[in-house]
Amino acid sequence: MTPKSPAPTAVEAADSSRTFSNPLQASRPRLLVLGAGGQVGNSLLRLCQSADSPMHVLGLTRSQAPLDQPDLFGSAVAQAIESFKPSHILNAAAYTAVDQAEKEPELAHRVNGQALAQLSELAAQHSAQASQDIAILHYSTDYVFDGQKPVGQAYQPKDPTAPEGVYGKSKYAGEQALAQGPSPSLVLRTSWVFSDHGRNFVKTMLRLGQSQQELRVVADQWGAPTSSDAIARASLAIVQQWPKPSQAPSNQVLHFCCEGTTSWHGFACDILDRSRRLAPELAWTITSAQQIKAITSSEFAAPAPRPANSQLDCSLTEKQFGLKRPHWSEALNDVLVRLLAKPLG
Ligand SMILES: NC(=O)c1ccc[n+]([C@@H]2O[C@H](COP(=O)([O-])OP(=O)(O)OC[C@H]3O[C@@H](n4cnc5c(N)ncnc54)[C@H](OP(=O)(O)O)[C@@H]3O)[C@@H](O)[C@H]2O)c1
């Protein structure tokens, strides 16, 4: 892959005479979720298992379906497809350690890239056996862009990609594997994911806000913090509408993130300001925004490069699926209320 060369991000299926056929989908979608232990996977399972959910769901964790072990992964997914008969596979599993990926490029490419080619093949093989199509909803990232667009101009799904670090390149390889694979696929690129579950920036800020006297946070990267619950809600709305039974199977790339834009510094200030108001009884050591210093990306010197502009234009996704996106601050509030009600893990 040449990361600087523009590449198509939406590919129509070669055989447009074939239409999507899945009788189960017309009634109640059956979702096989990979990466069930991660932020997005956990939100998907939680929402699907709520009493009023119209979904059937089966989640597989990393140990049940390891994407870095092709044989085990292949047999686990094949078995799950045969027994559960999903209408959709939602792949929330990924190698997401952005800096560590610089030291483990092969592993990152296997998990985020090659495993997607395998998944598309597996779904197609089983679709053929069962005469019923299985569609793949996959998540990708703002890091497929180099972020050189002026801040204020959001990236469109069809804008040329130019990932800079290993993580971004590996995620882009996964997008391409699905675009070239035999199964219908929809890739949702998202950004700056946070949750009350797993590791993320919000939980780090809560911990540091109760232990440090001063924080230094990058102020020259811009994007939309997005809760895993917002992604899961959007995903469930999408799978109820996609693919339409009359549609030719296709591969598409779309964007989904929360409304609004901020910098990591702005996000940190908001997290701690809200948290102090929501839980004044906690022993905050950061008690004002003056203790949160704005620094540049070069001062922070992370091992992997990050895009300066991570803004994703989601208008096509909103239009195609009638979605309404929450503002990131509203999504943050929901997560903080849950997080601050329990001891920080
Ligand atoms: N986090 C972000 O800020 C962000 C931003 C943009 C896009 N995205 C994309 O959004 C999607 C969901 O991200 P997330 O935030 O939910 O990530 P996450 O919390 O890191 O979850 C990823 C899941 O994948 C699992 N996993 C890692 N390596 C695996 C392997 N070899 N085989 C099977 N499973 C493996 C992890 O297992 P363990 O829990 O055992 O490690 C974890 O459960 C990913 O595609 C990611 O690239 C995330």
The ligand as a MOL file (V3000), in Angstrom:
LIG
                    3D

  0  0  0     0  0            999 V3000
M  V30 BEGIN CTAB
M  V30 COUNTS 48 52 0 0 0
M  V30 BEGIN ATOM
M  V30 1 N -10.7070 3.9930 20.4170 0
M  V30 2 C -10.7270 5.0060 19.5490 0
M  V30 3 O -10.4580 6.1570 19.9230 0
M  V30 4 C -11.1200 4.7870 18.1240 0
M  V30 5 C -11.1010 5.8730 17.2360 0
M  V30 6 C -11.4690 5.6730 15.9180 0
M  V30 7 C -11.8340 4.4110 15.4850 0
M  V30 8 N -11.8260 3.3650 16.3450 0 CHG=1
M  V30 9 C -12.2020 2.0450 15.8420 0
M  V30 10 O -13.4170 1.6630 16.4680 0
M  V30 11 C -13.4350 0.2440 16.6490 0
M  V30 12 C -13.7550 -0.0960 18.0780 0
M  V30 13 O -12.7580 0.5090 18.8950 0
M  V30 14 P -12.8160 0.4620 20.4730 0
M  V30 15 O -12.5270 1.8180 20.9540 0
M  V30 16 O -14.0510 -0.2470 20.9080 0 CHG=-1
M  V30 17 O -11.5310 -0.4320 20.7280 0
M  V30 18 P -11.1190 -1.2510 22.0280 0
M  V30 19 O -11.8690 -0.7870 23.2100 0
M  V30 20 O -9.6300 -1.2540 22.0380 0
M  V30 21 O -11.6470 -2.7040 21.6670 0
M  V30 22 C -11.0390 -3.4870 20.6970 0
M  V30 23 C -11.3420 -4.9280 21.0250 0
M  V30 24 O -10.6100 -5.7350 20.0890 0
M  V30 25 C -10.0120 -6.7690 20.8340 0
M  V30 26 N -8.8190 -7.2680 20.1640 0
M  V30 27 C -7.5770 -6.7270 20.1340 0
M  V30 28 N -6.7550 -7.5490 19.4670 0
M  V30 29 C -7.5000 -8.6100 19.0880 0
M  V30 30 C -7.2080 -9.8100 18.4000 0
M  V30 31 N -5.9790 -10.1000 17.9630 0
M  V30 32 N -8.2200 -10.6930 18.1960 0
M  V30 33 C -9.4700 -10.4310 18.6450 0
M  V30 34 N -9.7950 -9.3370 19.2970 0
M  V30 35 C -8.8190 -8.4280 19.5220 0
M  V30 36 C -9.6560 -6.1660 22.1730 0
M  V30 37 O -9.4730 -7.1970 23.1160 0
M  V30 38 P -8.8250 -6.8930 24.5430 0
M  V30 39 O -9.8670 -6.1190 25.2670 0
M  V30 40 O -8.5790 -8.2360 25.1060 0
M  V30 41 O -7.5860 -6.1000 24.2630 0
M  V30 42 C -10.8900 -5.3260 22.4440 0
M  V30 43 O -11.9040 -6.1140 23.0480 0
M  V30 44 C -12.0820 -0.2580 16.1650 0
M  V30 45 O -12.2070 -0.6990 14.8420 0
M  V30 46 C -11.2000 0.9720 16.1890 0
M  V30 47 O -10.1670 0.8940 15.2370 0
M  V30 48 C -11.5060 3.5270 17.6730 0
M  V30 END ATOM
M  V30 BEGIN BOND
M  V30 1 1 1 2
M  V30 2 2 2 3
M  V30 3 1 2 4
M  V30 4 1 4 5
M  V30 5 2 4 48
M  V30 6 2 5 6
M  V30 7 1 6 7
M  V30 8 2 7 8
M  V30 9 1 8 9
M  V30 10 1 8 48
M  V30 11 1 9 10
M  V30 12 1 9 46
M  V30 13 1 10 11
M  V30 14 1 11 12
M  V30 15 1 11 44
M  V30 16 1 12 13
M  V30 17 1 13 14
M  V30 18 2 14 15
M  V30 19 1 14 16
M  V30 20 1 14 17
M  V30 21 1 17 18
M  V30 22 2 18 19
M  V30 23 1 18 20
M  V30 24 1 18 21
M  V30 25 1 21 22
M  V30 26 1 22 23
M  V30 27 1 23 24
M  V30 28 1 23 42
M  V30 29 1 24 25
M  V30 30 1 25 26
M  V30 31 1 25 36
M  V30 32 1 26 27
M  V30 33 1 26 35
M  V30 34 2 27 28
M  V30 35 1 28 29
M  V30 36 1 29 30
M  V30 37 2 29 35
M  V30 38 1 30 31
M  V30 39 2 30 32
M  V30 40 1 32 33
M  V30 41 2 33 34
M  V30 42 1 34 35
M  V30 43 1 36 37
M  V30 44 1 36 42
M  V30 45 1 37 38
M  V30 46 2 38 39
M  V30 47 1 38 40
M  V30 48 1 38 41
M  V30 49 1 42 43
M  V30 50 1 44 45
M  V30 51 1 44 46
M  V30 52 1 46 47
M  V30 END BOND
M  V30 END CTAB
M  END
